[in-house]
Amino acid sequence: MYEYLNGTKVGSNLAELLVYANSVTNELFGLVITVAFFAVVLIASLMFQLRLTGRIRPETSLMASSFATLGWATILEMYSGILSPVYFFFIIGITILSILWVALSSD
């Protein structure tokens, strides 16, 4: 269809289109997509716990969502320019803190 969009090659795969969207939004696109992914997984995990057990343990939902987001951020980090390394290390820090919270919480 369109091989170039405003001088940027976007015709061959979806990753090039994501890099273009990230460059147009001044590197805000990758962050917004990652935060939205984190929020969706967190809310889904909380609702699943409530439905399955009748109670909510936010520390396990935070750990599940941070692990899922770390996987998502790793995929975005593999393509240069989609997610900043600062945000990637911030996600690693959140994952480590959520593991510590689960380890230190009493049952």
C-alpha positions in Angstrom: 0.0 0.0 0.0 2.0 3.0 1.2 5.7 2.2 1.6 6.7 5.6 3.0 4.7 7.9 5.3 6.2 11.4 5.7 9.6 10.1 4.7 9.5 7.1 7.1 9.4 3.6 5.8 6.3 1.9 7.3 5.2 -0.5 4.6 6.8 -3.8 5.5 5.7 -4.6 9.0 3.9 -3.4 12.1 7.0 -2.6 14.1 8.0 0.2 11.7 4.6 1.7 12.1 5.0 1.6 15.9 8.4 3.2 15.6 6.9 5.9 13.4 4.0 6.5 15.9 6.6 6.7 18.7 8.7 9.3 16.8 5.7 11.5 16.0 4.5 11.6 19.7 8.0 12.4 20.9 8.6 8.9 22.5 5.3 9.0 24.4 3.6 6.3 22.5 5.6 3.4 23.9 5.1 4.7 27.5 1.3 5.1 27.0 1.0 1.6 25.5 3.0 0.1 28.3 1.1 1.8 31.1 -2.2 0.8 29.5 -1.1 -2.8 29.2 0.0 -2.7 32.9 -3.4 -1.3 33.9 -5.4 -3.8 31.9 -3.5 -6.8 33.3 -3.7 -5.4 36.9 -7.5 -4.9 36.7 -8.0 -8.3 35.0 -6.0 -10.0 37.7 -7.8 -8.3 40.5 -11.2 -9.2 39.0 -10.1 -12.8 38.4 -9.0 -13.1 42.0 -12.3 -11.7 43.3 -14.3 -14.0 41.1 -12.2 -17.1 41.9 -11.5 -16.7 45.7 -13.9 -14.0 46.8 -11.1 -11.8 48.1 -8.4 -9.6 46.6 -4.6 -9.8 47.3 -3.2 -6.7 45.5 0.4 -7.8 46.0 -0.1 -10.9 43.8 -2.0 -8.9 41.2 0.8 -6.3 41.1 3.4 -9.0 40.7 1.5 -10.7 37.9 0.9 -7.5 36.1 4.5 -6.3 36.5 5.8 -9.7 35.1 3.5 -9.4 32.2 4.5 -5.8 31.6 8.2 -6.7 31.8 7.6 -9.2 29.1 5.8 -6.6 27.0 8.5 -4.1 27.6 11.2 -6.6 26.6 9.4 -7.0 23.3 9.1 -3.3 22.8 12.8 -2.8 23.8 14.0 -5.2 21.2 12.9 -2.7 18.5 15.0 0.4 18.9 13.1 3.6 19.6 9.8 2.2 20.9 10.5 2.2 24.6 13.2 4.2 26.4 15.7 2.3 28.5 14.9 4.5 31.5 11.3 3.2 31.4 12.5 -0.4 30.9 14.7 -0.2 34.0 11.8 1.4 35.9 9.6 -1.6 35.0 12.4 -3.9 36.2 12.4 -2.0 39.5 8.7 -2.3 39.9 8.9 -6.0 39.3 11.6 -6.5 41.9 9.6 -4.4 44.5 6.5 -6.5 43.8 8.4 -9.7 44.3 9.7 -8.4 47.6 6.1 -7.3 48.6 4.8 -10.8 47.9 7.8 -12.4 49.7 7.3 -10.3 52.8 3.5 -10.4 53.0 2.0 -12.8 55.5 -0.8 -15.1 54.5 
